Amino acid sequence: MSAAGLPSSSPPSAPVRGTFVRNSLTSTFTIGLDFLTLTSLVELVGVDYVLATWIATIVGSLSNFSINRWWTFRVSWQPRSMQFLRFVLVQVAASGLHTGGVWIFTRFLGLPYPVSKLLVAALVYLGWNYPMNRWVVFSPRFAQPALGVHPPAA
């Protein structure tokens, strides 16, 4: 319902759809950074692809936190410390999923590590990163606003 009491023209899922689109764009950028780091470490420096996968997920995640906080979920009003702690816990699991997934796809399915990385990144994003970022890391229900700072009006 609109403020005037008339049926709303947008479905109730519009905010979720908006954050999903913004998060998808953010993740596309950070996966690109992650992928560039991975391939550079392997091809230019000679780092093993498993270790390079883990390092690359950390590089990508650091930019992901900042962009998600300010633009995707628009929760910069929340205290950063507990939000970052939740993010680190989610990211530790995500890094494990990425690293283990790339290793399994490459070692046992015989896929080249870049193909494995792209497949695993899509699976981890849809099955872990977006849901956990949306409902745990950046959810207003897990954080109290800092003193004198209030969430923006809807």
Backbone torsions as a table, in degrees:
resi	resn	phi	psi	omega
1	MET	NA	144.0	177.9
2	SER	-84.1	174.5	179.1
3	ALA	-61.7	-27.4	-179.8
4	ALA	-84.5	1.1	179.5
5	GLY	86.6	5.1	178.3
6	LEU	-90.8	155.0	178.1
7	PRO	-58.5	137.8	179.9
8	SER	-73.4	145.3	179.6
9	SER	-82.8	-13.7	179.5
10	SER	-109.5	142.1	-179.7
11	PRO	-68.8	158.3	-179.4
12	PRO	-60.3	-19.9	-178.1
13	SER	-83.2	2.4	-177.5
14	ALA	-55.3	-45.6	178.7
15	PRO	-61.6	-39.3	178.2
16	VAL	-64.7	-44.0	179.4
17	ARG	-61.2	-41.1	178.9
18	GLY	-63.4	-44.4	178.9
19	THR	-69.0	-33.2	178.6
20	PHE	-65.2	-42.4	179.4
21	VAL	-65.6	-47.3	179.1
22	ARG	-62.5	-41.4	179.7
23	ASN	-67.1	-35.7	177.3
24	SER	-63.7	-41.0	177.5
25	LEU	-66.2	-43.8	177.4
26	THR	-60.6	-45.3	-178.8
27	SER	-67.7	-33.4	175.9
28	THR	-61.0	-44.4	177.9
29	PHE	-63.5	-48.2	-175.4
30	THR	-72.7	-30.7	174.3
31	ILE	-67.6	-35.7	175.4
32	GLY	-61.9	-44.4	177.5
33	LEU	-63.4	-43.9	177.1
34	ASP	-59.3	-48.6	-178.2
35	PHE	-64.6	-40.9	177.5
36	LEU	-62.7	-42.3	177.8
37	THR	-63.2	-46.5	179.9
38	LEU	-58.2	-54.4	-176.0
39	THR	-67.3	-34.6	177.3
40	SER	-65.2	-44.7	179.1
41	LEU	-62.6	-41.9	-178.0
42	VAL	-73.4	-52.3	-171.2
43	GLU	-80.2	-34.4	-176.0
44	LEU	-98.2	-33.7	-175.4
45	VAL	-103.6	-21.3	178.8
46	GLY	85.5	20.4	178.4
47	VAL	-75.2	142.1	176.5
48	ASP	-57.5	140.5	-174.7
49	TYR	-61.8	-28.6	179.7
50	VAL	-70.0	-49.3	177.1
51	LEU	-63.5	-41.9	179.6
52	ALA	-62.3	-35.6	177.2
53	THR	-61.8	-46.3	-179.4
54	TRP	-62.8	-47.1	179.2
55	ILE	-60.8	-43.7	-177.8
56	ALA	-63.9	-35.7	178.7
57	THR	-65.8	-33.5	177.7
58	ILE	-68.3	-45.0	178.9
59	VAL	-59.3	-48.0	179.7
60	GLY	-64.0	-39.1	-176.0
61	SER	-67.6	-32.3	-178.4
62	LEU	-63.9	-40.7	176.5
63	SER	-73.8	-32.5	-179.3
64	ASN	-61.2	-41.7	-179.8
65	PHE	-59.4	-50.5	-176.5
66	SER	-63.4	-44.8	-178.9
67	ILE	-66.6	-42.8	178.9
68	ASN	-63.1	-40.1	-179.0
69	ARG	-63.4	-45.8	-173.5
70	TRP	-88.3	-37.0	-171.6
71	TRP	-112.7	-52.3	-173.0
72	THR	-63.1	-56.8	-175.2
73	PHE	-101.1	-10.4	175.5
74	ARG	52.0	54.1	-178.7
75	VAL	-124.1	35.3	-179.9
76	SER	-67.1	-12.8	176.9
77	TRP	-73.7	-18.0	179.8
78	GLN	-75.5	149.5	174.7
79	PRO	-58.7	133.2	-173.5
80	ARG	-73.5	-35.4	-170.3
81	SER	-61.5	-51.7	-179.0
82	MET	-70.3	-33.9	176.9
83	GLN	-63.1	-43.7	179.7
84	PHE	-67.3	-37.1	177.3
85	LEU	-61.9	-45.3	177.0
86	ARG	-61.3	-40.5	179.3
87	PHE	-61.8	-44.7	-179.7
88	VAL	-61.3	-43.4	179.5
89	LEU	-62.6	-42.6	177.9
90	VAL	-66.3	-39.6	-177.1
91	GLN	-70.9	-32.2	175.7
92	VAL	-59.4	-45.7	177.8
93	ALA	-65.2	-42.3	-180.0
94	ALA	-62.5	-41.8	178.4
95	SER	-62.9	-39.4	176.5
96	GLY	-64.5	-41.9	178.0
97	LEU	-64.1	-43.5	177.9
98	HIS	-62.2	-52.3	-175.7
99	THR	-63.4	-48.0	178.9
100	GLY	-65.3	-40.2	179.9
101	GLY	-65.0	-43.5	178.4
102	VAL	-63.6	-42.6	178.4
103	TRP	-61.2	-47.5	-179.2
104	ILE	-62.9	-48.0	-178.2
105	PHE	-64.0	-36.9	-178.8
106	THR	-78.2	-48.0	-175.3
107	ARG	-71.2	-45.9	-171.6
108	PHE	-100.2	-25.2	177.7
109	LEU	-100.1	-9.6	176.5
110	GLY	73.4	18.0	178.7
111	LEU	-78.6	148.5	172.6
112	PRO	-62.9	145.7	-175.2
113	TYR	-57.7	-35.1	177.8
114	PRO	-63.8	-38.3	177.9
115	VAL	-67.6	-44.1	177.3
116	SER	-56.8	-44.9	-178.6
117	LYS	-60.7	-45.6	-178.5
118	LEU	-64.9	-41.5	178.5
119	LEU	-65.4	-46.7	-179.1
120	VAL	-65.2	-40.2	179.5
121	ALA	-59.4	-42.4	178.6
122	ALA	-65.1	-44.4	-179.5
123	LEU	-64.7	-44.3	-179.1
124	VAL	-68.0	-38.8	179.0
125	TYR	-60.3	-51.6	-176.3
126	LEU	-71.9	-36.6	-175.1
127	GLY	-92.6	-17.4	-175.7
128	TRP	-134.2	-60.4	-170.7
129	ASN	-60.8	-53.8	-178.2
130	TYR	-62.2	-51.0	-180.0
131	PRO	-58.0	-42.6	-178.1
132	MET	-70.5	-38.3	176.8
133	ASN	-66.5	-43.0	-177.9
134	ARG	-66.4	-47.0	-169.6
135	TRP	-102.2	-10.0	-179.8
136	VAL	-124.3	-62.2	-172.2
137	VAL	-62.9	-51.4	-173.3
138	PHE	-107.2	15.2	179.8
139	SER	-75.7	130.0	177.9
140	PRO	-61.7	-22.7	-178.1
141	ARG	-70.5	-15.2	-180.0
142	PHE	-98.8	2.2	-176.6
143	ALA	-140.5	139.8	172.4
144	GLN	-93.4	140.1	177.8
145	PRO	-62.9	149.6	175.4
146	ALA	-63.6	156.5	179.4
147	LEU	-53.8	129.0	178.0
148	GLY	77.5	-1.3	-179.8
149	VAL	-114.4	127.8	-176.3
150	HIS	-124.4	152.1	178.3
151	PRO	-63.1	151.1	178.2
152	PRO	-64.0	149.1	177.4
153	ALA	-66.3	142.5	-179.2
154	ALA	-73.3	NA	NA
